[in-house]
Amino acid sequence: MQTLLLWMFYISTFYAFIPALVSRMFGFRVFRRGKSEQEYALTFDDGPDQVYTPQLLDLLKRFDAKATFFVVGIHAEKHPELLKRMHDEGHLIGIHNYVHKSNWLMRPVTVRRQIARTEAVIRRVTGEGTTFYRPPWGIVNFFDISNSNGRRIVLWSSMFGDWKASIGAKQLAERMLKKLRGGEVMLLHDCGTTLGADAGAPQNMLIALEKLLVVAQERKLRSVRVDTLFCRESASRPATTERSNTSWFKRTLVFGWLLYERIFHVLFRLRPVRKEDTIFYYRRCIYHGPNVNMENGRWLEKGDAIVELHFDNKMLFQLGTTAKSMVHLAIQLIRIVKRQLPDLAYRIADDPKMNGIKAVYAVSMINRGPEKLGFQIRDLPKGLFRIVSTIYLKLLFSVIHPSGSKQLYEKRDVMVPKMIVMPIDTLFDRFWTGDSYHTGQGHSTTDSRDAAPVLHSGVTQDTNAIQETVRASQAADTRSSS
């Protein structure tokens, strides 16, 4: 049951929750608001509708206002004449999926088909395609924001609940007028047939919108298409401001990620190896993967008890901000890990609940050099776990390292998650200086005199190991770039 809960947590978090959080709260890879003093954007979802969309187009034409329509493909297919009229009268047409269904409930390939099918309808009627996309309810998944394929995802800066008829035209107009200002992206609906909407609600929207357009005209505010507002924002953003905004965004994103990590630690009872400046969190769990040959006749098999390691992402971020390169980051990690492995051995030996542990296990994107410490590097078996781990670690690496996204693109053949495994007796042979430890698989007795030469092997040996790691990492970098 715990394993099933863990999988559900992983999948929902990385496929849906985190992408929605970073897009809605931080505006990551989405357009929510423009930068203009006198221009704002009216956007309409869920149509076209044979009753309300013609009335809306008449109203916009009367005030010479341009808008953006995010159409549902199945509705556009039924009313091509309305789609053509939108295009002929100078409005922008965007995609709102072929059917009004949440992207959280569809596979990535299904979402892509929904978008492609809707664009085909738009192109067939207007002769032009579109790059603007608004997912239903503004809900994005990981693939929406990680691989947009040239699409520009448009959300909004204000919405008013106009899909509910109970609000009434007067109250709706008051809400809209409070948000009437330059740069605003307003979300409205010209169709009431969507799940949760009231069929007659667009009539109130039309009454409220007319009041808004009158006031906007008095204030000399102009309604423009989203692409116009988007271009204004891009042109007005100087390079220095962009760097500053990115830095602020990065800090905010890291804060949100670390907050999520605390919740994860509590839910799955992860414990730190050290009280302060820990590089590891760990927990006892059962191994569920395929059998792994750990050499010398030792195998890690399904059902074996293991210690699962998780890097402390706060420390990784701090290291990443100061690291000059991937090689530099790897070297710093190896040094810190080497210092803290004796603490891990002590924690395991001191905890009766850790009896019977077969191996220490982790999955990491930074996997060059750990073999110098006794770990063995293995490819992750193909399957769901590999896919989820790759998504999570790539997203994590793009956050914690200043040039993470660039590194992932340039070294995509090298930057892949690997399984890192160390037999428990190897951990104690190398890093335990106390009494003998009972693994539950037999005794592994190590005297402190035997462990001392390994733990305190001298500066020369440590330097040689680091240099070997550097050479191996540089060679890998060279192969990946050649």
C-alpha positions as CSV (number, residue, x, y, z in Angstrom):
1,M,0.0,0.0,0.0
2,Q,2.8,2.4,0.8
3,T,4.5,1.7,-2.5
4,L,1.2,2.4,-4.4
5,L,0.8,5.6,-2.4
6,L,4.4,6.6,-3.3
7,W,3.8,6.0,-7.0
8,M,0.6,8.0,-6.9
9,F,2.4,10.8,-5.1
10,Y,5.3,10.8,-7.6
11,I,3.1,10.7,-10.7
12,S,0.5,13.3,-9.6
13,T,3.2,15.6,-8.3
14,F,5.6,15.7,-11.3
15,Y,3.0,15.2,-14.0
16,A,0.5,17.7,-12.7
17,F,1.0,19.5,-9.4
18,I,4.4,21.0,-9.8
19,P,3.9,22.1,-13.5
20,A,0.6,23.7,-12.5
21,L,2.3,25.5,-9.5
22,V,5.2,26.9,-11.4
23,S,3.0,28.0,-14.3
24,R,0.2,29.6,-12.4
25,M,2.2,31.1,-9.5
26,F,5.4,32.0,-11.2
27,G,4.4,32.4,-14.9
28,F,7.0,29.8,-16.0
29,R,6.7,29.4,-19.8
30,V,3.2,30.8,-20.0
31,F,1.9,34.3,-20.8
32,R,-0.4,35.7,-18.1
33,R,-0.2,39.5,-18.3
34,G,1.2,42.1,-20.6
35,K,3.1,45.3,-20.1
36,S,1.1,48.2,-21.6
37,E,-0.4,51.4,-20.2
38,Q,-3.3,51.7,-22.6
39,E,-3.9,48.2,-24.0
40,Y,-5.6,45.1,-22.5
41,A,-6.8,41.8,-23.9
42,L,-10.2,40.2,-23.9
43,T,-10.1,36.4,-24.3
44,F,-13.0,34.1,-24.8
45,D,-13.0,30.3,-24.1
46,D,-15.2,27.3,-25.0
47,G,-16.9,28.6,-28.2
48,P,-17.9,29.1,-30.9
49,D,-21.5,29.1,-29.9
50,Q,-24.3,29.5,-32.5
51,V,-26.3,31.8,-30.2
52,Y,-23.8,33.9,-28.2
53,T,-20.7,34.1,-30.4
54,P,-22.5,36.1,-33.2
55,Q,-23.8,38.6,-30.6
56,L,-20.3,38.9,-29.2
57,L,-18.8,39.5,-32.6
58,D,-21.4,42.2,-33.3
59,L,-20.6,43.9,-30.0
60,L,-16.8,43.9,-30.5
61,K,-17.2,45.2,-34.0
62,R,-19.4,48.1,-32.7
63,F,-16.6,49.2,-30.4
64,D,-13.7,48.4,-32.8
65,A,-12.3,46.0,-30.2
66,K,-10.1,43.1,-31.1
67,A,-10.1,39.8,-29.0
68,T,-8.7,36.3,-28.8
69,F,-10.9,33.3,-29.1
70,F,-9.7,30.0,-27.7
71,V,-11.9,27.6,-29.5
72,V,-12.9,24.0,-28.7
73,G,-12.3,22.0,-31.9
74,I,-15.5,20.1,-31.9
75,H,-17.5,23.3,-31.7
76,A,-15.4,25.0,-34.4
77,E,-16.0,22.1,-36.7
78,K,-19.7,22.4,-36.3
79,H,-19.7,26.2,-36.9
80,P,-17.0,27.0,-39.5
81,E,-18.8,30.2,-40.5
82,L,-18.2,31.7,-37.1
83,L,-14.6,30.7,-37.2
84,K,-14.2,32.4,-40.6
85,R,-16.0,35.5,-39.3
86,M,-13.6,35.7,-36.3
87,H,-10.7,35.6,-38.7
88,D,-12.1,38.0,-41.3
89,E,-12.9,40.6,-38.6
90,G,-9.3,40.6,-37.3
91,H,-9.5,38.5,-34.1
92,L,-6.9,36.0,-33.1
93,I,-7.9,32.3,-32.9
94,G,-6.2,30.0,-30.4
95,I,-6.6,26.4,-29.4
96,H,-8.6,25.1,-26.4
97,N,-8.3,21.3,-27.2
98,Y,-10.7,19.4,-29.5
99,V,-12.9,18.5,-26.5
100,H,-13.0,20.4,-23.2
101,K,-11.1,17.9,-21.1
102,S,-8.3,18.5,-18.5
103,N,-4.7,17.8,-19.6
104,W,-4.2,16.1,-16.2
105,L,-6.6,13.3,-17.4
106,M,-4.9,12.7,-20.7
107,R,-1.6,11.2,-21.8
108,P,0.9,13.6,-23.5
109,V,0.3,11.9,-26.9
110,T,-3.5,12.4,-26.5
111,V,-3.0,16.1,-25.7
112,R,-0.9,16.6,-28.8
113,R,-3.6,14.9,-30.9
114,Q,-6.2,17.2,-29.4
115,I,-4.2,20.3,-30.3
116,A,-3.3,19.0,-33.8
117,R,-6.9,18.1,-34.6
118,T,-8.1,21.6,-33.5
119,E,-5.4,23.4,-35.5
120,A,-6.3,21.4,-38.5
121,V,-9.9,22.7,-38.3
122,I,-8.7,26.3,-37.9
123,R,-6.3,25.9,-40.8
124,R,-8.9,24.3,-43.1
125,V,-11.4,27.2,-42.4
126,T,-9.1,30.2,-42.2
127,G,-6.1,29.1,-44.3
128,E,-3.8,29.9,-41.3
129,G,-2.5,27.9,-38.3
130,T,-2.0,29.2,-34.8
131,T,0.7,29.0,-32.1
132,F,-1.5,30.2,-29.2
133,Y,-2.9,27.6,-26.8
134,R,-4.9,27.7,-23.6
135,P,-5.4,24.3,-21.9
136,P,-8.9,23.8,-20.4
137,W,-9.2,25.3,-16.9
138,G,-5.7,26.6,-17.4
139,I,-4.3,23.2,-16.2
140,V,-1.0,22.2,-17.7
141,N,1.0,19.0,-17.3
142,F,4.7,18.4,-17.3
143,F,4.9,17.9,-21.0
144,D,3.0,21.1,-21.8
145,I,5.6,23.3,-20.2
146,S,8.7,21.2,-20.9
147,N,8.1,20.6,-24.6
148,S,5.8,23.3,-26.0
149,N,6.8,22.6,-29.7
150,G,6.6,26.3,-30.5
151,R,3.2,26.8,-28.8
152,R,2.6,29.8,-26.6
153,I,0.6,28.9,-23.6
154,V,-1.7,31.7,-22.6
155,L,-3.4,31.9,-19.2
156,W,-4.9,35.0,-17.7
157,S,-4.5,37.7,-15.1
158,S,-8.1,38.0,-14.1
159,M,-11.3,35.9,-14.3
160,F,-14.8,36.6,-13.0
161,G,-16.9,33.5,-12.7
162,D,-18.9,34.5,-15.7
163,W,-19.8,30.9,-16.4
164,K,-22.4,31.1,-13.6
165,A,-25.7,32.7,-14.3
166,S,-26.3,33.4,-10.6
167,I,-23.7,36.2,-10.5
168,G,-25.9,38.4,-12.6
169,A,-24.9,41.1,-15.2
170,K,-24.6,43.9,-12.7
171,Q,-22.2,42.1,-10.3
172,L,-20.2,40.7,-13.2
173,A,-19.8,44.2,-14.6
174,E,-18.5,45.5,-11.3
175,R,-16.0,42.7,-11.1
176,M,-14.7,43.4,-14.6
177,L,-14.5,47.1,-14.1
178,K,-12.3,46.7,-11.0
179,K,-9.8,44.9,-13.2
180,L,-9.9,47.2,-16.2
181,R,-6.3,48.5,-16.7
182,G,-3.5,48.3,-19.2
183,G,-1.8,44.9,-19.5
184,E,-4.7,42.9,-18.1
185,V,-5.6,39.6,-19.8
186,M,-9.3,38.9,-19.0
187,L,-10.9,35.5,-19.2
188,L,-14.5,35.3,-20.3
189,H,-16.7,32.6,-22.0
190,D,-18.9,32.8,-25.0
191,C,-20.4,29.3,-24.6
192,G,-22.3,27.8,-21.6
193,T,-22.4,24.1,-22.6
194,T,-19.2,23.2,-20.7
195,L,-19.3,21.0,-17.6
196,G,-20.0,23.2,-14.6
197,A,-21.3,26.2,-16.7
198,D,-24.8,27.5,-17.0
199,A,-26.4,27.5,-20.4
200,G,-27.6,31.1,-20.2
201,A,-24.6,32.6,-18.5
202,P,-23.0,34.2,-21.6
203,Q,-26.0,36.5,-21.9
204,N,-25.0,38.2,-18.6
205,M,-21.4,38.3,-19.9
206,L,-22.5,40.3,-23.0
207,I,-24.4,42.9,-20.9
208,A,-21.4,43.3,-18.6
209,L,-19.0,43.4,-21.5
210,E,-20.9,46.3,-23.1
211,K,-20.5,48.4,-19.9
212,L,-16.8,47.5,-19.8
213,L,-16.3,48.6,-23.4
214,V,-18.0,51.9,-22.8
215,V,-15.9,52.7,-19.7
216,A,-12.7,51.6,-21.5
217,Q,-13.5,53.9,-24.4
218,E,-13.9,56.8,-21.9
219,R,-10.5,56.0,-20.3
220,K,-8.9,55.6,-23.8
221,L,-8.1,52.0,-23.1
222,R,-8.0,49.7,-26.1
223,S,-8.8,46.0,-26.4
224,V,-6.1,44.2,-28.4
225,R,-5.3,40.6,-29.4
226,V,-3.1,38.6,-27.1
227,D,-0.3,38.4,-29.7
228,T,-0.2,42.2,-29.8
229,L,0.1,42.4,-26.0
230,F,2.7,39.6,-26.1
231,C,4.8,41.6,-28.6
232,R,4.6,44.7,-26.5
233,E,5.9,42.8,-23.5
234,S,8.8,41.3,-25.4
235,A,9.8,44.6,-26.9
236,S,9.7,46.5,-23.6
237,R,11.9,44.0,-21.6
238,P,15.6,45.1,-21.5
239,A,18.3,42.5,-21.1
240,T,19.3,43.6,-17.6
241,T,15.7,43.4,-16.4
242,E,15.3,39.9,-17.9
243,R,18.3,38.7,-16.0
244,S,17.0,40.2,-12.7
245,N,13.6,38.6,-13.2
246,T,15.1,35.2,-14.0
247,S,17.2,35.4,-10.8
248,W,14.0,36.3,-8.8
249,F,12.1,33.6,-10.5
250,K,14.8,31.0,-9.8
251,R,14.8,31.8,-6.1
252,T,11.0,31.6,-5.9
253,L,11.0,28.3,-7.7
254,V,13.6,26.8,-5.5
255,F,11.7,28.0,-2.4
256,G,8.6,26.2,-3.7
257,W,10.5,23.1,-4.5
258,L,12.2,22.9,-1.1
259,L,8.8,23.4,0.5
260,Y,7.5,20.4,-1.5
261,E,10.5,18.5,-0.4
262,R,9.8,19.0,3.3
263,I,6.3,17.6,2.8
264,F,7.8,14.6,1.0
265,H,10.2,14.0,3.8
266,V,7.4,14.0,6.4
267,L,5.1,11.8,4.3
268,F,7.7,9.1,3.7
269,R,9.7,9.5,6.9
270,L,13.1,10.4,5.5
271,R,15.8,11.1,8.1
272,P,18.9,13.2,7.8
273,V,22.3,11.5,8.0
274,R,23.6,14.6,9.9
275,K,21.7,17.1,12.0
276,E,23.4,19.9,10.2
277,D,24.7,20.3,6.6
278,T,23.6,16.8,5.6
279,I,24.0,15.7,2.0
280,F,21.7,12.6,2.5
281,Y,18.3,11.8,3.7
282,Y,17.6,8.1,4.0
283,R,14.9,5.5,4.9
284,R,14.5,1.8,5.0
285,C,12.3,0.3,2.3
286,I,11.9,-2.8,0.2
287,Y,13.5,-3.1,-3.2
288,H,10.9,-3.7,-6.0
289,G,13.1,-3.5,-9.1
290,P,14.7,-6.3,-11.2
291,N,17.6,-8.3,-9.9
292,V,20.9,-6.4,-9.9
293,N,24.3,-8.1,-9.9
294,M,26.4,-6.3,-7.3
295,E,29.5,-8.3,-8.2
296,N,31.4,-11.0,-6.3
297,G,28.4,-13.2,-6.3
298,R,26.2,-10.7,-4.5
299,W,22.7,-9.9,-5.9
300,L,20.1,-7.3,-5.0
301,E,16.8,-9.0,-5.5
302,K,13.1,-8.0,-5.4
303,G,11.9,-8.1,-1.7
304,D,15.4,-7.3,-0.2
305,A,15.6,-4.6,2.5
306,I,17.6,-1.6,1.4
307,V,18.5,1.9,2.6
308,E,17.2,4.4,0.0
309,L,19.2,7.6,-0.2
310,H,17.9,11.0,-1.3
311,F,20.2,14.0,-1.9
312,D,19.4,17.1,0.1
313,N,18.2,19.5,-2.6
314,K,18.9,22.6,-0.6
315,M,22.6,21.7,-0.4
316,L,22.6,20.7,-4.1
317,F,21.2,24.1,-5.0
318,Q,23.9,25.9,-2.9
319,L,26.6,23.8,-4.6
320,G,25.1,24.4,-8.0
321,T,25.1,28.2,-7.7
322,T,28.9,28.2,-6.9
323,A,30.0,25.3,-9.2
324,K,32.0,26.5,-12.2
325,S,31.1,23.4,-14.3
326,M,29.5,20.0,-14.1
327,V,32.9,18.5,-13.3
328,H,33.4,21.0,-10.5
329,L,29.9,20.1,-9.1
330,A,30.7,16.4,-9.3
331,I,34.0,16.8,-7.4
332,Q,32.4,18.8,-4.6
333,L,29.7,16.2,-4.2
334,I,32.2,13.3,-4.1
335,R,34.2,15.0,-1.4
336,I,31.1,15.7,0.7
337,V,29.7,12.2,0.2
338,K,33.0,10.7,1.2
339,R,32.9,12.7,4.5
340,Q,29.4,11.7,5.3
341,L,29.3,8.0,4.4
342,P,30.8,7.1,7.9
343,D,27.9,9.0,9.4
344,L,25.5,6.9,7.3
345,A,27.2,3.7,8.4
346,Y,26.9,4.8,12.1
347,R,23.2,5.6,11.6
348,I,22.5,2.2,10.2
349,A,24.5,0.4,12.8
350,D,22.9,2.3,15.6
351,D,19.4,1.6,14.5
352,P,17.9,-1.8,15.3
353,K,15.2,-1.2,12.6
354,M,18.0,-1.3,10.0
355,N,18.9,-5.0,10.7
356,G,18.8,-7.1,7.5
357,I,19.7,-4.3,5.1
358,K,21.1,-5.7,1.9
359,A,22.4,-2.6,0.1
360,V,22.5,1.2,-0.1
361,Y,20.5,2.4,-3.1
362,A,20.0,5.7,-4.9
363,V,19.0,7.1,-8.3
364,S,20.9,10.2,-9.5
365,M,21.6,12.3,-12.6
366,I,25.1,13.1,-11.2
367,N,26.6,9.7,-11.3
368,R,30.3,10.1,-12.4
369,G,32.8,9.2,-9.7
370,P,30.8,7.4,-7.0
371,E,32.5,4.1,-8.0
372,K,35.7,5.5,-6.3
373,L,33.7,5.3,-3.0
374,G,32.5,1.7,-3.5
375,F,29.3,2.3,-5.3
376,Q,28.4,0.5,-8.5
377,I,26.6,2.3,-11.4
378,R,23.9,0.5,-13.3
379,D,21.4,1.5,-16.0
380,L,17.8,1.8,-14.9
381,P,15.6,-0.9,-16.4
382,K,13.2,0.3,-19.0
383,G,9.7,1.0,-17.7
384,L,7.5,3.4,-15.8
385,F,10.0,4.0,-12.9
386,R,12.7,5.0,-15.4
387,I,10.3,7.4,-17.2
388,V,9.1,9.0,-13.9
389,S,12.7,9.2,-12.5
390,T,14.0,10.9,-15.7
391,I,11.2,13.5,-15.7
392,Y,11.7,14.3,-12.0
393,L,15.5,14.4,-12.0
394,K,15.7,16.5,-15.2
395,L,13.2,19.0,-13.8
396,L,15.1,19.0,-10.5
397,F,18.5,19.5,-12.2
398,S,17.1,22.4,-14.3
399,V,16.1,24.1,-11.0
400,I,19.2,23.4,-8.8
401,H,21.9,24.2,-11.3
402,P,22.3,27.7,-12.8
403,S,22.8,26.4,-16.3
404,G,20.8,23.2,-15.7
405,S,18.5,23.5,-18.8
406,K,21.5,24.2,-21.0
407,Q,23.5,21.3,-19.6
408,L,20.5,19.0,-20.1
409,Y,20.2,20.0,-23.8
410,E,23.9,20.0,-24.6
411,K,24.7,16.8,-22.8
412,R,21.4,15.0,-23.2
413,D,23.2,11.7,-24.1
414,V,25.3,11.8,-20.9
415,M,22.8,13.4,-18.5
416,V,20.6,10.4,-17.8
417,P,19.6,9.0,-14.4
418,K,21.5,5.9,-13.2
419,M,21.0,3.4,-10.4
420,I,23.8,3.7,-7.7
421,V,24.2,0.6,-5.5
422,M,26.6,-0.3,-2.7
423,P,26.4,-3.7,-0.9
424,I,25.9,-3.1,2.8
425,D,29.1,-5.0,3.7
426,T,31.1,-2.8,1.4
427,L,29.8,0.3,3.2
428,F,31.0,-1.2,6.6
429,D,34.3,-2.5,5.2
430,R,35.2,1.0,4.0
431,F,33.5,3.4,6.4
432,W,32.7,1.7,9.7
433,T,35.1,2.1,12.6
434,G,33.0,0.6,15.4
435,D,32.1,-2.9,16.4
436,S,31.0,-5.7,14.1
437,Y,27.7,-5.1,12.3
438,H,25.1,-7.8,11.7
439,T,23.6,-7.5,8.2
440,G,21.0,-10.2,8.6
441,Q,22.7,-12.0,5.7
442,G,25.7,-13.1,7.7
443,H,28.3,-11.3,9.8
444,S,30.6,-8.8,8.3
445,T,33.3,-8.1,10.9
446,T,35.6,-5.1,10.4
447,D,38.2,-4.0,12.9
448,S,38.8,-0.3,13.2
449,R,42.5,-1.0,12.3
450,D,41.3,-2.4,8.9
451,A,39.0,0.5,8.2
452,A,41.4,3.3,9.2
453,P,43.6,3.0,6.1
454,V,40.5,3.4,3.9
455,L,39.0,6.3,5.8
456,H,42.3,8.1,6.3
457,S,44.2,7.1,3.2
458,G,46.1,10.3,3.0
459,V,46.0,13.4,0.9
460,T,47.9,11.9,-2.0
461,Q,45.5,9.0,-2.5
462,D,42.5,11.3,-2.2
463,T,44.0,13.8,-4.7
464,N,44.7,11.0,-7.2
465,A,41.1,9.7,-6.9
466,I,39.7,13.2,-7.5
467,Q,42.0,13.7,-10.5
468,E,40.9,10.4,-11.9
469,T,37.3,11.5,-11.5
470,V,38.0,14.8,-13.2
471,R,39.7,13.0,-16.1
472,A,36.8,10.6,-16.5
473,S,34.3,13.4,-16.3
474,Q,36.2,15.5,-18.9
475,A,36.5,12.5,-21.2
476,A,32.7,11.9,-20.9
477,D,32.1,15.6,-21.6
478,T,34.3,15.4,-24.7
479,R,32.5,12.3,-26.0
480,S,29.1,13.9,-25.5
481,S,30.1,17.1,-27.3
482,S,31.9,15.3,-30.2
